[in-house]
Amino acid sequence: MRLVISARSYSEQKGGHMVLHKLAAVLLEQGFDAWLRPDTPGNWHINPLLRTQVTYESQPDDVVIYHTSINGNPWGASRIIRWMLYRWAP
């Protein structure tokens, strides 16, 4: 089972994009089979300082992590997780 994270191109100007790329790197470091998958075709970048893997297709047993800005289940995954970046303030 892979964890496939739908991610936009890495940008130091976008905190949400940075966090998803970091999430993939941390999961990989912890021993999970974690992958980034571009959410849109075209010019797409990763952070060269992070150890990440990239895939362009889903497998039937993948768990796909979609950002909440992505509607539905565009890749037709059987198992999905919604990622929401939220600022907690006590």
N, C-alpha and C positions, 0 to 999 in steps of 0.2 A: 504494500500500500504506500503510495506516494502522497505527500502533501503538496499540492500545486497552488501557488499563490498568483492570482490574476493581478498584474501590476502594470502601472504606467511606467514610462521611461523615467530613469533616475534623474532627479533634479534637486540640487541643493537649495533651490528656492521654494520647494514644496515639501513641507514636513510630512504629510501623509504618504507621499511617494517614497521618501527616505525611510520611513518606518517600515513599510512593506518589504523593501529590499533588506533592511536590517533584520526583520523577522525571519526571512528566508535564511540568512546567514547564521543567525542564532540557532534556529531549528537544526540546520545542518551540523553545526558544532556540537549540538546535544545528541547527535546520532540519528536524527530523523532523516528520512529520504525526502528532503524538501527541495522544491523547484520553483523558479519564477517562470511565469508565462506572460508574454506581452498581451495586454488587453486590447490593443489595436495594432494593425499592421503598420509598417513603415519604419521611420527612423526611431530606433529604440536603443537606450543606453543602460548599462549597469554601472554600479560603482566599482571601479577597478580595485579599490582597497578592501572590498568585502569578498569573502569566498562564497560564491553562489553558483548554482546550476540553472541553466535555461532550457526550457522545452517549448515546442510549438504545437504540441498535440496532447490530448488527454487519453488516459487509459481507463478501462471500465472500473477498476477498483480504486481510482484516485479519490481523495478527499480534496475538493476544490474550495479555496478561500477566496470569496469575492468581496471587494469593497462595497459598502452600502450604496455607492453611487451607480453600481451596475445593476440594472433591473433584471429580474428573473434569473434564469439559469442558462445563459447563452451557449454553454458548451455541453449541455445536457447531462451533467454529472449526476450520478445516483446519490452522492453524498456531498453536501455543501455546508459551508460555514460563512456567516456574514461578519466582515471585519468593520468595526466602527471605531475610529479614532476619536476619543472624547477627552476633554480636559476636566479633571476632577478638581473641585474646589471645596474644601471643608467649610 
